[in-house]
Amino acid sequence: MNPEFWHKRWQKNEIGFHEKEGSALLKKYFHHLDMPENSKVFVPLCGKTRDIAWLLSHGIEVVAIELNQQAVEQLFVELGVTPDVSDQVDPESNLICYQAPYISVFVGDFFALTQTHLGQVNAVYDRAALVALPSDLRREYSQHLLKITANCQQLLICYDYAENLLNGPPFSVNEKEVLAHYQCPFSIKQLYYARIDGGFRGQEAVFEAVYLLAT
């Protein structure tokens, strides 16, 4: 899956993965993260998620990355914030950074992002990143994520459905695969698992799961 796939999705406004009201699961389970005051949360492959507005409203600083620049521009419009934009992040990454008080969003390749770019983060919130990637990239993604966040805790939301039931993305990532990616270094607890109310793309047997990954 190359970057052009996602650029075309945004260009055509084919963004069924975008939740207009944000994630109810984030609101219900975020408190399970052990978050000190003045915490910073990393949101990978963020799109223009309304979850960022929710995090900001709860005093959480947000750092995020998104491949598509249009999505990031729309995110700041919906936040009602005018960011400072810099394309001089560093000479090698080709990242662009949109920045405003308590929020920094990088535009570009997730794998170009480093721990230096992020700084210290207290948690990762992954609702739409791991499940957006095909299987051959998910291992690489998870290992890079652990590296740049220094193995910090995560709240992870995944879909689970039978093979060949649907064509991703979003892809099915079941508990066994979550353990394969993250059992070292984390203790993994499944906080929620249920069938999606009303089905998904005309299919009823699609489930959503929430995992807490903590050391």
N, C-alpha and C positions, 0 to 999 in steps of 0.2 A: 504494500500500500504506500504509494508515494505522496508527497505533500500536495501535488496537484489535485488529488482526490478530495482533500479537505477544502482547498481553495474553491473548487467548483461547488461543493456543498454550500459554502457560505455565499458564494456569488449568486446561486440559484435560490437562496434562502431555504435550503433543504436541511433544516436544523430541528428535526423532530426530537432530538436528544435534549434540546433546551427546555428547561422547566420554567415557565413564566413566573410562577410564584416561588421558585426555589424549592429545595428539597425538604420535605416534611421529615425525612429520616435524619437529616442533619440537625434540625431543630429538636428532635426527640432524643438523639443519642450523643450530641456534642459534649454534654456534661460528663461523659465517661472519660474524656481526656483529662489528664491531670495538668491543668493550665495555670501557671503562676500569673501574677499581675504583669501587665505590659507584654503579653505573649505575642509571638509572631507565628502565623500559620502559612504554610506553603500549599498552594493550590495548583497542581500540574495540569496542563492542557485544559485551561479554565474556560475557553470560549468567552461568552459574556454572562456567565452564570449569575443569577440573582443571589446565590449563596454568599458571594463576596459582600454584597450590601448587608446581608444579615450578620456576617462576621464583624464587619466594621461597626455596625450598630451596637454590638456587644463588647466594644472596646478592644477588639482583636486587630492587630496590625497584619496586613496581608501582603505576601509576595507571591507572584504567580507567573506562569509562562503560558503562552498561546502561540500557535503557529501562524494563525491568520490575523493580519493587521486590522482588517475590517471589523472583526469580532471585538478586538480590543478597543477600537475607536467607539463602537456601539456601547461597549461596557461603560466607558467613561461618560458618554452622553446620558445613559440611563441612570448613572450615579449622580448626574448633575454636577460633575467636577471637571474642570479644565486642567489637564495634566501638563507637566513639562515633558518634552519629548527629546530624547538624546539618541543619536545613532553612533555615539562615540563610547560605547560601553567598554570595549577593548579592541585592539587591532586584529584579533583572530576569530572571534566568535560570530561576527556579523549580526549580533543581537541589537535590537532597538529597545529602549526602556521608556515606558510611560510612567511618570511618577507624580504623586500628589501626597499630601500628608497622610500617613498611615497606610499607604498602598503603593506598591511598585509592581508593574506588570511588564515582563519581557516579551518581546515578539521575536520568534525565530525557532530554531531547532532545539528541542528539549535536550538533546545529547551534547549540545554546545554549552549548556549551562553548567556552571561550576559552583563549588561551595563558596568560593570567593564572591561570586555574584550574589548568592543568597544571603550570606551572613549566617548567623546562628538562628535557627528556627526551632520552635518548641513542639511543633506537630505538623503532620501532613494530612490534608483532607483530600482524598481521592474519590470523587464520585464518578468521573467520566474519563479517566485517563487509562487505567489498566484495561478496562473493557473496550476501549476504542482501538486497541492495537491487536493485530493478528498474532497468532501463537509464536511465530518466529521472532517477534519483537518484544514480547512480554517479558521474557527472561532478561534481555538486555536492558529494558526499561527499569525493571525492578532493581537490578543490580546498580544501575546508575543512580537511581533515586536514593538507595541506601547510602551510596558514596557521598552524594552532595548534601545530604541532610544529616550525616553522621549518625545514622541508625535511629533517628528520633521517632517517637510514637506516631501511629497513624490511625485515622478513622477511614475505613475503606468500604465502599459500596460497590457491589457486583451484581450482575445478572447470572442466572443459572437456568439453562434450558437444554433439552436433549439435542445431541449432535444432529445436524441436518434439519432441525426444525425451522431455523431462521438463518438468513444470510446476514452476518454482521457487517459493519459495526452497528450497535454494540455487540460484542462477542460474549459468549458464555464463558464465565470463569467460576468454576465450582470450588468448594471448600478444599478439595484435594489439591487443586492447582495453587490456591492461596497458600497452603502449607508448603508446597514445593518452592514457591518463590520466597517466602518470608519466615518459615519456621526457624531458620537461623538468620537473625539473632533474636527473634521475638517470641513471646508467649502470645498465642492467638486465641481470642475469644469471639465466638459468633454471638452477636447481640440480638440479631433479628433474622428471621427467614420466613418468607410468606409468598404465596402466589400474588402476582400483581392484579389488583382489583380491576376488572374489566378487560383483562388480557392485554396483549401487546402485539401489534401488527396482525391482528386477527387470530392470534394464537392464544389459547387459554393457559397452557402449561409452561408459563414463564414465571420464574421466581426472582425475588430480590433479596439480597442478604447484606447485612452490615457486620463488619468485623472490627474489633479493637485489636491493634497490634502494639504491644507494649513490652518493654524489657523488664 
